Structure formats: C-alpha cells, structure tokens
Amino acid sequence: MKTDPEPSGEGKPAPITSFGVLAARLIWTALGPLALVATLWGVASARKGWLTPLDAVFAVIVGVMILARWIEQRSGTATTMTGQPATGAQCKRYTVGLLMVAVVAWIAAKVLGNYLLR
C-alpha cells in the first residue's frame, strides 16, 4: 500500500497569491470593522440629524466590506476568520449579518447622538 508523503490539500485553503485578494481579506476582516467603529463614533458625536455625509461614509464602508468579502470568495482562496475554507453560504451569512449589525449599530449611534447626549 502506497501513501502520499504530502497531504492532498483537501479541506485546506489555497494560498493567497494575489495582492488584490490579500487587500480584500484585510478590508473585510480588520480595516473595515475599524473604520466602521471610528465612523460610528463620529456619527454619535456629530448630533446633526439623521442623514449626514458621515452616514453616507458609513454606508460606503459597509458596501466596501461586502464587496471585499465577495472578491475573496470569487478568488477561490476564501477562508473563514479561523482559516478554514469558506463556502458561498458562509459569504451570504456574513453579508446578511453585517447588514443587520450595521443597521442596528447605526440606529443606536443616531439615537445616542441625537437624543441621549444632548
């Protein structure tokens, strides 16, 4: 019986060989969430009503994070936060979860800034 000296690679993600895919991964895992928190801080601190340019920036950041996740998924090297290969269903779950959390966090920041911090 002959055995392979190297594992077949099944269940392991392919290495990232593109700078674009690496940038996409960094955006949806680290840079995007940091930018969202900083923007939410500004939204809560601004106290200028419900729709401001900073709110548009927040929406753009959410969109860029979703686009970055999609780019990584399409590359064939997508992984979860734990390093396991990611499926299309996990990408969809990330998108829906991010949208729900972003909307709730934005509303909370607006209520906090417009009504509670006055």
Protein Blocks (a to p, Z undefined) as FASTA:
>chain_A
ZZdfbdehioiacddfbfklmmmmmmmmmmmmmmmmmmmmmmmmnonojbdfklmmmmmm
mmmmmmmmmmmmmnopaccfkopacdfklmmmmmmmmmmmmmmmmmmmmmmmmmmmZZ
